[in-house]
Amino acid sequence: MELSMPPPQIYVEKTLAIIKPDIVDKEEEIQDIILRSGFTIVQIWLADWLLKNNPNKPKLCHHPVAE
């Protein structure tokens, strides 16, 4: 009787980093911290592209609104 071993599997974890709008001017500094911490930035263009090209995007406000 021959036992077959399942093929080895590689598990990959992904971490999502979201930069709040009020510190977007420090984006490069934040990216540098992420890279120096050993992470790899895989995708960054999507949010920029959506913000510029989405006709249904909400208007951004600079101050919180309270009712």
N, C-alpha and C positions, 0 to 999 in steps of 0.2 A: 504494500500500500504506500503510495507516494503522497506526501503532504505538500500542498502548494501554499506558498507564502503570498500574502497580498503584496502588491507593489508598494514601495515606500511612498509616503505622502509628505508633501511640504506644506506647512501651514504658514500663511502670511497674515500678519496683523496690519491693519491700516488705522491711522489716527487722523481725525479731521480737525483742522485748525481754522477757526473763523475769526477774522479780524473785524472788530467792531468799527462802525463808520467814524466814530469820533477820534480814532487813532490811526486812520488810514494814511495819514501823512508820515507815519513812522513805519510804513510797510517794509522798506528795505532793511531797517534795523531788526524788525521782527523776523524776517526771513533769515537774516544772518544768525540770530539766536537759534532758530529752528535747525539750521544746517550745522551749527557748531555743537548742538546737542545730539548729533548723530542721526537725525532724521533725514529723509530724502523727500524733496518736494516733487510730487509726481504731476500734479495738475494745479494750475493757478489761473489759466486764461479764461476758464469758463465763467467765473463770476464777473470778470471785467467785460467779457464779450456780451453776456446777458444784460449787464447794466447799460451798455452802449446801444445794443441792438434790439432789445425787447420793447415793442411798442406798447405793451400792456403793463410796463413797470410802474410801480407807484412812485409818486413824486417824493423826493427826499426832503425832510424838514431838518432844520438845524437845531431846533429847540423842542423839548417835549411839550405835548399838548395835554392839558387837563381840563376836564369839564366840571 
